[in-house]
Amino acid sequence: MNSIILQIASKYVRWLLVIFSVIILLRGHNAPGGGFIGGLLAGLSLAYKGFAFTPELLKTEMKVKPESFMGLGLMLIFISVWPGVFIKSAFMEGIWFTIPFPFTEGYKFGTPFLFDIGVFFTVIGVTVLFLFSLSNNKSWK
Amino acid sequence: MLPMLNLVILYFLFALSIFILPKAIKSQKGILIAFLQMAAFVWFVFKVPLVSANNSELLFLKWIPELGLNFEFLLDGLSLAFALLVTGVGVLVFLYAHSYMKSYDNTAKFFFFLLLFSGAMLGLVLSANLIQLFIFWELTTVLSFFLISFFNEKELARKAAFQSLVITFLGGLSLLAGIIVIGSAVDSYSINDWVAGADKIKSSSSYVPGLILILIGVFTKSAQFPFHFWLPGAMQAPAPVSAYLHSATMVKAGVFLLARLSPALGGTDEWTFIVPLFGVITMLVGSYFAITQTDLKAILAYTTINALGVLVLLLGIDTNLSIKAAVLFLFIHAFYKASLFMIAGFIEKKTGTREINELGGLIKSFPITSAIALLALLSMAGLPPMLGFLGKELIYEAKVQSPGFGSMIFIFGFISNVLMFAVSMKVLFKVFLGKAKKTYTVSRFKNTFFVIGPAILVLISLVIGIAPNLFGKWIIEPATNVIYASPVNVELALWHGFNQVLLLSIATVVLGSMLSYILIKYNRVEVLWQKFNTTVFPVNLPELFTKTIESFVAFSVSKTKILQHGYHRYYILSIIVFTAVLLWVQLFVTKGWQFEIPFTFKPFYISGLVFIIMLATLFSVITRSRIAAILSMGVTGYGMALIFLYYSAVDLAITQILSETLIVVMFMLILQRLPTFTKLSSKATKIRDLIVSIIFGTAMTLVTLKAINVNLSSPISEFFMQNSFQKAFGENVVNVILVDFRALDTLGEATVLVIAAVGVSVLLFSKKSKS
């Protein structure tokens, strides 16, 4: 698509979307949001650029491959299920602890949250990979 | 007693660390591993006094006790004998491999597999739980596959590896079934329980099927007839692998299992009939085909088959003499066969050939190696003063005194020994003595590691042959006691006195010498013999195997083609029709049409929304423009999201909106590449589709309506609501369900998602151009 408005807008909106997706991810445990939604949103932000310019441009400019996102995500997911085995002797049992943060009660962090981050990255990777696959020019001829 | 487990784990850890060794010591990894093996070997040597007092050590760790699965490591006479073999031969093999593999790439991979194999084999012989044993058993099978196919650029190597994998895997499956069948009789998979409940097992109806299933596993692993043919094929492996896996350790795993199970399953009529029968056939097949081979390694492979047959036969006869002979022969065979394989590899390296007709007079070029080979061959032929002589005498004694059809066994044993003697002499005179066809100049120092392994093995064999008593008391007797399950007195001596057995030995030597003389003197005899074999035994087992596999694959392809026709529309049609049928059956059974519709007024905008959704859906069906269809489906999706919002399911609504957006985006990407819109379906297919849709849609509607009426006593959602914050520290219940309560589901879903994405990407990125 060749729209200058869309292209310029994509520059800013994209990062807004990314920031928004991270906020959604972070607040997910207590308010609507979470890894899946956040991941979809972040994936969409990349898709936005792909649409404003071309998917090929996005592909060349992306320094991290979507496969790496998926790998990172799955790795985080599989890491997060293990602490429960060793600490509470139950697979996938959530382990929580509080990270002290000045002037507040501190930030609660736990393995389910790590799990959610893993979902986040996996979904980004999957979305972008779908996008790339479907926009691949060569395969349709 | 944790060291046993740690030792096995150490092997696996060490194997993994091979890839990250610093560069400086990377080229020395063979020696490094040899040190590890040495440490393990010494550890086991220190256990000898404990075991020779007929004690044993058991390590018991709970794994899944509900299923009878536990980690049980047992160190007794039998496992110690095998552990000494695995680690002791391991030291020498790794030293040898250090030199042998120098000229190849990917040695890290090779040592990784070989060391993993060592660990797996050690785990196998120490296992006292049969399921655990099975796991190690299969590990050795897989690793053998990788090691045989190490030179994977050769087609023969790949074929041989596949063949051995399939055969031993089939045997492994059968073994697992056998373990479960017999295990159900005593309700345990622990070998100690099996031995304790031996009478119960033998009298139960599952004994015979279980025994046969286990024996199939044993026979495939230990290359017994009719599964023996994978072993000569496996000679495609590098020489250290042949020396280690296919002579000293892995093929003995079957023999080990047979010995382990002997007190639990042995001694019955079935046992003393089936086991010796296959042992005798294998013994004869091995020695008979060994004599006409011309490839040095093939000769060794067939003589290994012979030896395995002898071991199985001896364990099957099941008298104290035969078991004593079996344990002794196990060591004898490992000593001479491992050294002969190493020497064969050495010869191949230095001369470039393994054909014995092209070799000759190697003693002039390699005097030390030839001397070692001479001693090893003497042991194989069963001549004094080597340990082999002692073994042969004992075996004769066992066969002569065996109950049942003993005399038959004894005649076959005599034939097999004559053949073995002839083979040994043939190799000795054709390869090492006689006229030199070429002289090879080799610098002496480079060969140290090549020679050190066989030299040590042969020396041990010589020393024990001359003074066998200590070895018999410390190693053979405890192992025999375990297998025979009652004390056996082992006293070995080289000189037995002048008796029937010695006469047999002399007759063997005389006949064998005559046979080998004919073979060496007249090459034509051998050629004629080979021709005779191919006409009399027309079935080539490896070829038969390949054909069977090929026809099996062809059969599955033809069946798969019917089910996997490749038409997407029919896949979807069959999925929907099948689901609809299932739903309707359930609806009829539960009388799904009987429900009350709770009628409540909703605000007008909800009703209006529903109306819009219906309109959009209808429009997407009848429109002739793709973009319109996609957009109107988008309207349906967003409409659903709004309804979710109305019922304050915020998470669901957001997800719905986002995925709907993504779907529209992706459709747009595809859209520009599709051909122009044409109507392809005929009227008949349209009517069919309409009928299917109505049936399926009605079923779904009924199910949904019925779901409102079903009142479960306590919906699980209440549990989630209550515990979400208290136990999982999250106020957003949906998210807590996803990442905590039902995290296993999410884990599976994430994995499936990734696999699907990779699949799509592979399908669409594939370079294959469609014509």
Interface residues (C-beta under 8 A of the other chain):
Chain A: G28 H29 N30 A31 P32 G33 G34 G35 F36 I37 L40 L41 G43 L44 A47 F51 P55 P66 E67 M70 G73 L74 I77 F78 V81 M92 G94 W96 K108 G110 P112 F113 F115 D116 G118 V119 T122 V123 G125 V126 T127 L129 F130 L131 F132 S133 L134 S135 N136 S139 W140 K141
Chain B: V650 D651 I654 T655 L658 S659 T661 L662 V665 M666 L669 I670 R673 A728 F729 G730 E731 N732 V734 N735 V736 L738 V739 D740 A743 L744 T746 L747 A750 T751 L753 V754 A756 A757 V758 V760 S761 L763 L764 F765 S766 S769
